[in-house]
Amino acid sequence: MPSASDPLNWPGYEQARARARAVTGAEESVTYGQALIGDIDVMLIEFDFRFLGGSVGTATGGRLVHALSTARAHAIPVVSLLATGGSRMQEGMFALLQLQRVARECHLNQESGIPHVTVLRNPTTGGVWASLGASADVILATGGAQVAFGGRRVRSAEDADHPAFTATGQFAAGQVDEVVTPESLPDALSTWLELLTGGAPEPADVPKALGNADLPANGWEAVSRARDPRRPRAAAYLDAYFDTYRLISGDRAGGVDPGVLCGIGWRGGRSIAFAAQAGTATRAAGYRTVSRLITMADRLGIPVLTLIDTPGAANNPTEEAAGLAAAISSVFTAIAATQIPVTTLVIGEGGSGGALAMAGAGRTWITPDAYFSVIAPELAAAILKRDQNEATDLADQLHLRPQDLLNLGIVDGIA
């Protein structure tokens, strides 16, 4: 007869679970409990693939719900170590429905500001990846792990071993923040937990300018200095500003923009999130990653520093098809909606709305090597149907120098 533990009366299911208990010494595919990682008290959730492929049934779902809700009650972070084939077929739809319960608990934890770091081990497939794993704030994956919604046995033969279904493939597609080794995992976990729990309400300090100290004599000199390849870029500013930092990667929608650096760093005994343009035209994936970073920082109470340095948003058919305008809008909205302070420093080119989207309203500074403009002088000449030689004169008319912007009240100061 069917029972709560065997609702479909599946032939051999009770015996299979008994064998799994004998092999693992555990009652279910998931164990959980409070633990210390570094100096941080966490709720640790661990899947054991030896127990029926780390699959989720009704009892497993109950364990996950209890672990996640307990973390919320005690206001401690969640660390989940995944290794699973998905929902347990022997329990049919009863097993699949557990994903809704898990997703709800993950959402409630997010609303409560509970950080979640997940580790994707080999393999991580099915609904657990799509509910518990993919919803985490930071996603780490062990090198060589199979990571996919559909497991290898349910994929077509020609796609069975495609690199897209691996940890490195998911990292390249913007779904994973870091690929780690077993040796580097403990440090990665302890560092991320410290960064995710180290926020303070005070605004981020304005970084010191790393380039020239003198101001440009005219508009075209300002543009030329901002475009100088020898000028310090975002990576130099991050290295000088933070004691240490780690990067998140990707927009969780299939895209990565190498011209945008996002993450969280440690400075002066507290965490500061950052989103930094690295001097290239910013892609849709870059803006979505920035939006993701700011939204996460807001939930966790971590102030944000943005570094502006872009000639503008990427202007090509690929990016338009990727939803460029909506991606830019998501950053404007994230900054407008945030309750934490956003501090901005323009360190190079500030090209139009593609740059402005990154700026914190009322907390924007600029370096002597930068400019900020409604449009690049050359593009202004094209729109006004003027000769390109007139771009130098238009640079003055646009009032884009640091001192012009300060006099107009556009920026709060010159770093």
Backbone torsions as a table, in degrees:
resi	resn	phi	psi	omega
1	MET	NA	145.5	176.7
2	PRO	-61.7	149.8	178.2
3	SER	-139.2	174.3	179.8
4	ALA	-60.8	-34.2	-179.2
5	SER	-87.9	-13.9	179.5
6	ASP	-140.8	67.3	-169.7
7	PRO	-65.2	-23.8	-179.5
8	LEU	-100.3	2.2	-176.9
9	ASN	52.1	48.9	-175.5
10	TRP	-72.0	128.1	-177.8
11	PRO	-59.5	126.1	175.0
12	GLY	81.7	1.1	-175.5
13	TYR	-66.5	-44.7	-179.9
14	GLU	-60.7	-39.9	179.6
15	GLN	-68.1	-37.3	179.3
16	ALA	-65.5	-40.0	178.1
17	ARG	-67.4	-36.8	178.1
18	ALA	-63.3	-41.8	177.9
19	ARG	-64.8	-40.2	179.3
20	ALA	-63.5	-39.2	177.6
21	ARG	-65.1	-37.3	-179.8
22	ALA	-67.6	-39.6	-178.3
23	VAL	-71.0	-42.1	-171.9
24	THR	-96.5	-22.3	-174.3
25	GLY	74.6	11.2	-178.9
26	ALA	-116.5	157.1	179.8
27	GLU	-81.8	-23.0	-177.5
28	GLU	-148.1	176.3	-178.0
29	SER	-74.6	-12.1	179.9
30	VAL	-123.2	132.8	168.7
31	THR	-119.3	155.2	-178.5
32	TYR	-154.8	160.6	177.2
33	GLY	169.7	166.5	178.5
34	GLN	-76.8	141.6	-177.8
35	ALA	-150.9	161.5	174.2
36	LEU	-98.8	128.2	169.9
37	ILE	-120.6	112.6	-168.5
38	GLY	64.7	-125.1	177.5
39	ASP	-105.9	11.7	-173.7
40	ILE	-105.6	127.7	174.4
41	ASP	-79.1	125.3	-175.5
42	VAL	-132.3	162.8	165.9
43	MET	-93.5	112.4	-177.2
44	LEU	-99.1	123.0	178.5
45	ILE	-115.0	127.1	-177.2
46	GLU	-131.0	128.9	173.9
47	PHE	-92.7	142.5	176.1
48	ASP	-116.4	110.8	-176.6
49	PHE	-66.1	-20.9	179.6
50	ARG	-68.7	-19.2	179.5
51	PHE	-93.1	92.5	178.8
52	LEU	49.4	45.5	176.3
53	GLY	65.9	27.3	-180.0
54	GLY	61.5	25.4	-174.0
55	SER	-77.5	160.6	-177.3
56	VAL	-108.0	122.2	170.7
57	GLY	-115.8	-167.1	-176.9
58	THR	-64.9	-40.7	179.3
59	ALA	-66.4	-38.4	177.7
60	THR	-64.5	-43.5	178.4
61	GLY	-59.3	-41.4	177.6
62	GLY	-60.7	-39.7	178.0
63	ARG	-64.6	-43.8	-179.7
64	LEU	-63.8	-43.0	178.8
65	VAL	-61.6	-44.0	-179.3
66	HIS	-65.5	-41.4	179.2
67	ALA	-62.8	-46.4	-177.4
68	LEU	-68.2	-41.7	180.0
69	SER	-69.5	-33.5	176.8
70	THR	-66.7	-39.7	175.8
71	ALA	-59.3	-40.8	179.7
72	ARG	-67.3	-41.3	-179.4
73	ALA	-64.1	-33.2	-178.7
74	HIS	-98.4	0.3	178.8
75	ALA	54.5	48.5	177.4
76	ILE	-121.4	151.4	-179.8
77	PRO	-65.0	160.1	175.1
78	VAL	-109.2	133.7	169.9
79	VAL	-121.6	119.9	-179.6
80	SER	-115.6	129.0	178.4
81	LEU	-106.9	105.7	-172.5
82	LEU	-96.0	144.7	169.5
83	ALA	-163.7	97.6	-166.8
84	THR	-154.8	150.5	174.0
85	GLY	-99.1	0.2	176.4
86	GLY	112.5	-149.2	-176.7
87	SER	-78.0	149.1	-174.3
88	ARG	-83.6	112.6	-174.1
89	MET	-64.3	-27.3	-177.9
90	GLN	-65.9	-15.6	177.6
91	GLU	-110.4	4.8	172.3
92	GLY	55.8	-138.1	-177.0
93	MET	-65.7	-23.8	175.2
94	PHE	-60.1	-37.5	177.4
95	ALA	-70.8	-44.8	-176.9
96	LEU	-62.1	-35.9	-178.8
97	LEU	-64.4	-16.9	177.9
98	GLN	-63.9	-25.4	-179.8
99	LEU	-64.4	-35.1	176.4
100	GLN	-64.9	-41.0	179.3
101	ARG	-64.1	-43.9	-180.0
102	VAL	-64.8	-44.3	-179.7
103	ALA	-60.7	-39.6	179.3
104	ARG	-63.6	-43.8	179.3
105	GLU	-64.7	-39.0	177.3
106	CYS	-62.3	-41.0	178.8
107	HIS	-65.1	-44.5	178.9
108	LEU	-62.0	-38.0	177.4
109	ASN	-66.1	-40.4	176.7
110	GLN	-60.8	-45.6	179.1
111	GLU	-62.1	-27.6	-178.8
112	SER	-90.8	1.8	178.2
113	GLY	75.1	29.0	178.6
114	ILE	-89.1	115.5	178.4
115	PRO	-67.9	150.2	178.9
116	HIS	-138.9	121.0	173.6
117	VAL	-114.1	127.8	178.6
118	THR	-116.1	151.1	177.3
119	VAL	-122.1	119.1	179.9
120	LEU	-90.5	112.5	179.0
121	ARG	-105.3	179.9	-173.1
122	ASN	-93.7	121.0	-8.5
123	PRO	-96.7	162.1	170.6
124	THR	-128.7	106.2	-176.3
125	THR	-139.2	169.8	172.2
126	GLY	76.5	-158.6	-171.9
127	GLY	-66.9	-25.1	177.7
128	VAL	-66.3	-41.1	174.6
129	TRP	-63.1	-40.8	-175.9
130	ALA	-77.9	-14.7	-179.2
131	SER	-114.5	-69.6	-176.8
132	LEU	-69.9	-47.0	-174.2
133	GLY	-71.5	-54.2	-172.7
134	ALA	-69.1	-14.4	179.9
135	SER	-89.3	-3.6	-176.0
136	ALA	-67.7	155.2	177.1
137	ASP	-67.2	-44.3	179.5
138	VAL	-127.9	130.3	-177.8
139	ILE	-115.6	116.6	173.6
140	LEU	-105.6	149.6	178.8
141	ALA	-140.0	138.4	179.5
142	THR	-79.4	137.0	-178.8
143	GLY	-57.2	136.0	-179.9
144	GLY	87.8	-5.8	-178.8
145	ALA	-73.1	143.3	169.6
146	GLN	-79.9	123.5	-179.7
147	VAL	-132.2	116.8	-177.5
148	ALA	-168.9	156.0	174.1
149	PHE	-70.0	-45.1	178.0
150	GLY	-97.9	128.5	179.8
151	GLY	-69.5	168.7	-174.9
152	ARG	-59.4	-37.5	-174.8
153	ARG	-73.6	-16.7	-179.4
154	VAL	-105.5	5.0	175.9
155	ARG	-92.2	159.7	176.4
156	SER	-65.8	155.5	-175.5
157	ALA	-59.1	-39.2	-177.7
158	GLU	-72.5	-20.3	179.8
159	ASP	-102.9	-1.4	-170.6
160	ALA	-54.5	-41.1	-176.2
161	ASP	-114.1	27.4	178.5
162	HIS	-64.4	138.3	-178.1
163	PRO	-63.1	-16.6	177.3
164	ALA	-61.6	-24.5	-176.1
165	PHE	-93.8	31.5	-179.6
166	THR	-126.2	168.1	178.0
167	ALA	-58.3	-45.3	-179.3
168	THR	-68.6	-34.5	176.8
169	GLY	-66.1	-40.9	178.2
170	GLN	-68.8	-34.5	175.7
171	PHE	-63.8	-44.4	179.8
172	ALA	-63.3	-28.1	-178.9
173	ALA	-92.4	8.5	175.4
174	GLY	79.1	18.6	-179.1
175	GLN	-98.8	-15.9	-175.8
176	VAL	-127.5	139.5	-177.7
177	ASP	-84.0	-39.0	179.9
178	GLU	-145.3	142.4	168.2
179	VAL	-101.3	124.0	-173.2
180	VAL	-120.5	165.0	172.1
181	THR	-104.3	163.2	175.9
182	PRO	-56.7	-32.2	-178.7
183	GLU	-73.1	-37.1	-177.4
184	SER	-87.6	-10.9	-175.7
185	LEU	-61.4	-46.0	-178.7
186	PRO	-57.5	-43.4	179.7
187	ASP	-66.3	-41.5	179.5
188	ALA	-61.3	-44.3	-179.6
189	LEU	-64.2	-48.4	-176.8
190	SER	-65.9	-37.5	179.5
191	THR	-68.0	-46.0	179.7
192	TRP	-62.5	-39.9	179.7
193	LEU	-64.0	-40.2	177.2
194	GLU	-63.4	-42.7	-178.6
195	LEU	-68.6	-40.0	-176.8
196	LEU	-73.2	-19.7	-177.6
197	THR	-110.4	7.1	-172.5
198	GLY	-104.3	21.1	-177.5
199	GLY	-73.1	154.8	175.1
200	ALA	-141.4	152.5	-171.6
201	PRO	-73.4	-16.1	-177.1
202	GLU	-67.9	144.8	178.8
203	PRO	-62.1	155.7	175.1
204	ALA	-66.0	143.4	174.4
205	ASP	-64.6	149.7	174.6
206	VAL	-77.4	124.7	178.6
207	PRO	-62.8	153.4	174.5
208	LYS	-77.0	144.2	176.1
209	ALA	-66.9	138.0	-177.0
210	LEU	-102.8	-9.9	-176.2
211	GLY	-103.1	-135.3	-178.7
212	ASN	-65.9	146.8	177.0
213	ALA	-96.2	-23.0	-178.8
214	ASP	-83.8	154.0	-178.2
215	LEU	-90.4	151.4	-179.0
216	PRO	-68.7	145.5	-177.4
217	ALA	-74.5	-31.0	-178.2
218	ASN	-147.4	174.9	-175.7
219	GLY	-62.9	-42.9	-177.7
220	TRP	-67.2	-33.6	175.9
221	GLU	-64.9	-38.1	177.4
222	ALA	-61.3	-43.9	178.7
223	VAL	-64.3	-44.7	-177.7
224	SER	-64.0	-40.6	179.6
225	ARG	-67.3	-38.8	178.4
226	ALA	-64.7	-29.4	-178.6
227	ARG	-92.3	-1.9	-178.5
228	ASP	-65.2	122.0	-178.7
229	PRO	-64.2	-15.9	179.7
230	ARG	-84.1	-10.0	-178.4
231	ARG	-66.4	142.8	177.0
232	PRO	-59.6	136.1	-178.0
233	ARG	-108.3	-174.6	-172.4
234	ALA	-56.6	-43.8	-177.2
235	ALA	-60.6	-38.0	178.3
236	ALA	-65.4	-40.2	178.5
237	TYR	-65.8	-42.5	179.9
238	LEU	-64.6	-42.1	179.3
239	ASP	-63.1	-38.5	-179.2
240	ALA	-75.4	-29.7	-172.1
241	TYR	-85.2	-41.7	-171.9
242	PHE	-100.3	147.7	169.6
243	ASP	-69.3	-40.9	175.1
244	THR	-158.3	156.5	176.5
245	TYR	-156.4	159.2	175.6
246	ARG	-131.0	149.6	-176.3
247	LEU	-100.8	142.9	161.4
248	ILE	-93.1	161.8	-175.9
249	SER	-138.6	125.4	170.1
250	GLY	92.8	164.2	-173.4
251	ASP	-100.3	3.4	-176.8
252	ARG	61.4	18.8	178.8
253	ALA	-132.4	19.1	176.1
254	GLY	100.4	7.1	-175.0
255	GLY	-132.7	149.3	174.7
256	VAL	-134.3	136.1	174.6
257	ASP	-116.2	106.8	-179.1
258	PRO	-66.3	-12.0	178.8
259	GLY	-86.7	6.8	177.5
260	VAL	-130.6	124.3	179.8
261	LEU	-108.5	118.3	180.0
262	CYS	-125.3	146.8	177.5
263	GLY	171.4	-160.0	178.5
264	ILE	-133.7	136.8	179.8
265	GLY	-125.1	167.2	179.7
266	TRP	-111.1	124.0	-179.6
267	ARG	-145.3	124.9	175.8
268	GLY	59.0	34.8	176.1
269	GLY	81.8	16.4	178.0
270	ARG	-149.9	166.4	-179.1
271	SER	-91.5	141.5	173.2
272	ILE	-135.5	126.1	175.4
273	ALA	-82.3	152.8	-178.7
274	PHE	-142.5	148.6	172.5
275	ALA	-136.1	117.2	-170.4
276	ALA	-129.8	123.4	172.1
277	GLN	-79.7	141.4	-172.1
278	ALA	-108.5	22.3	172.0
279	GLY	99.8	-1.8	180.0
280	THR	-105.4	167.8	174.0
281	ALA	-65.7	128.2	-172.6
282	THR	-82.0	132.2	-177.9
283	ARG	-88.8	168.5	177.6
284	ALA	-58.6	-42.1	179.6
285	ALA	-61.9	-34.8	178.2
286	GLY	-64.0	-45.6	178.3
287	TYR	-64.4	-40.1	179.2
288	ARG	-65.4	-34.9	176.9
289	THR	-66.7	-40.5	176.7
290	VAL	-61.5	-45.6	178.6
291	SER	-59.8	-43.6	177.7
292	ARG	-59.8	-44.5	-178.9
293	LEU	-63.1	-47.4	-176.9
294	ILE	-66.5	-41.1	178.9
295	THR	-63.1	-42.5	178.0
296	MET	-64.3	-45.6	-179.5
297	ALA	-61.3	-38.5	179.7
298	ASP	-63.4	-44.3	179.3
299	ARG	-61.9	-35.0	-174.0
300	LEU	-96.2	1.3	177.1
301	GLY	70.7	36.5	-179.0
302	ILE	-109.6	121.3	178.8
303	PRO	-63.6	157.6	-173.1
304	VAL	-119.8	140.4	169.9
305	LEU	-115.8	128.1	173.8
306	THR	-115.3	139.6	176.0
307	LEU	-114.9	119.8	-177.2
308	ILE	-97.1	127.0	176.6
309	ASP	-164.7	87.2	179.8
310	THR	-154.3	140.6	172.0
311	PRO	-68.4	-12.7	179.3
312	GLY	144.1	-179.9	176.3
313	ALA	-67.8	146.3	179.5
314	ALA	-60.3	125.8	-173.1
315	ASN	-112.3	81.3	179.7
316	ASN	-152.8	163.2	-176.8
317	PRO	-58.7	-36.4	-178.5
318	THR	-61.5	-44.9	-178.3
319	GLU	-73.0	-34.4	174.5
320	GLU	-60.8	-43.2	179.2
321	ALA	-68.1	-24.2	179.5
322	ALA	-82.7	2.4	177.4
323	GLY	84.7	45.2	-175.3
324	LEU	-58.2	-49.7	-176.9
325	ALA	-61.4	-43.2	179.2
326	ALA	-64.8	-36.0	179.3
327	ALA	-66.9	-42.5	176.2
328	ILE	-62.5	-43.4	178.4
329	SER	-57.9	-36.9	-178.7
330	SER	-64.0	-31.6	178.3
331	VAL	-74.9	-46.0	174.8
332	PHE	-52.6	-46.1	-177.3
333	THR	-66.8	-42.6	-179.0
334	ALA	-61.4	-42.8	-179.9
335	ILE	-70.4	-39.5	179.4
336	ALA	-64.7	-33.9	-174.4
337	ALA	-88.4	-16.7	-171.4
338	THR	-68.5	146.2	176.1
339	GLN	-96.7	-11.5	179.6
340	ILE	-94.2	154.1	-178.5
341	PRO	-72.7	141.6	176.2
342	VAL	-116.9	118.3	178.8
343	THR	-105.4	135.5	-175.4
344	THR	-125.4	139.1	170.8
345	LEU	-128.7	124.1	174.1
346	VAL	-85.4	116.3	-174.2
347	ILE	-108.2	-5.7	-178.3
348	GLY	-157.2	-124.2	179.0
349	GLU	-77.3	135.4	173.6
350	GLY	-117.4	82.1	-171.0
351	GLY	-91.6	96.6	167.3
352	SER	59.8	-152.3	-175.2
353	GLY	-65.2	-25.5	177.1
354	GLY	-64.5	-23.7	174.4
355	ALA	-93.2	-43.1	-176.3
356	LEU	-59.7	-31.9	-179.9
357	ALA	-56.0	-27.7	-176.9
358	MET	-87.2	-5.9	-171.0
359	ALA	-87.6	135.1	174.0
360	GLY	-81.8	120.9	-177.0
361	ALA	-61.6	125.2	177.3
362	GLY	82.8	0.4	178.0
363	ARG	-140.7	62.1	-177.2
364	THR	-125.5	126.8	176.3
365	TRP	-119.0	169.3	-178.1
366	ILE	-143.1	149.0	176.9
367	THR	-93.9	161.7	177.8
368	PRO	-62.7	-17.6	-178.8
369	ASP	-93.2	15.1	-171.5
370	ALA	-125.1	166.4	169.7
371	TYR	-140.9	162.0	176.5
372	PHE	-139.4	127.2	-172.5
373	SER	-147.9	152.3	175.3
374	VAL	-63.3	-25.8	180.0
375	ILE	-164.6	154.2	175.8
376	ALA	-67.5	145.2	-177.3
377	PRO	-55.8	-39.7	-179.6
378	GLU	-64.8	-39.0	179.0
379	LEU	-71.5	-33.4	175.3
380	ALA	-62.4	-41.5	178.2
381	ALA	-61.6	-41.7	-179.8
382	ALA	-64.7	-43.5	-178.6
383	ILE	-66.9	-38.5	-179.3
384	LEU	-83.2	3.1	179.3
385	LYS	57.6	45.0	176.8
386	ARG	-109.9	162.2	177.0
387	ASP	-65.4	145.2	-179.5
388	GLN	-62.1	-22.5	177.3
389	ASN	-64.2	-19.8	-179.4
390	GLU	-82.9	-1.6	-179.5
391	ALA	-60.9	-34.1	-180.0
392	THR	-64.9	-39.6	177.5
393	ASP	-68.8	-38.8	179.9
394	LEU	-64.8	-29.3	177.8
395	ALA	-59.7	-35.8	176.0
396	ASP	-73.0	-41.4	-177.6
397	GLN	-65.7	-25.9	-179.2
398	LEU	-78.8	-11.3	178.9
399	HIS	52.0	55.6	-173.3
400	LEU	-102.3	-2.7	180.0
401	ARG	-68.5	157.2	177.3
402	PRO	-54.1	-45.1	-178.6
403	GLN	-68.5	-32.3	175.3
404	ASP	-64.5	-44.9	-177.9
405	LEU	-65.5	-35.7	177.4
406	LEU	-67.8	-43.7	-179.8
407	ASN	-63.7	-33.4	179.6
408	LEU	-81.2	-7.4	-178.7
409	GLY	79.5	15.5	179.8
410	ILE	-75.3	-39.5	178.3
411	VAL	-114.4	160.2	-178.0
412	ASP	-88.0	-16.9	-179.7
413	GLY	177.4	171.1	177.2
414	ILE	-109.7	120.2	-177.1
415	ALA	-70.5	NA	NA
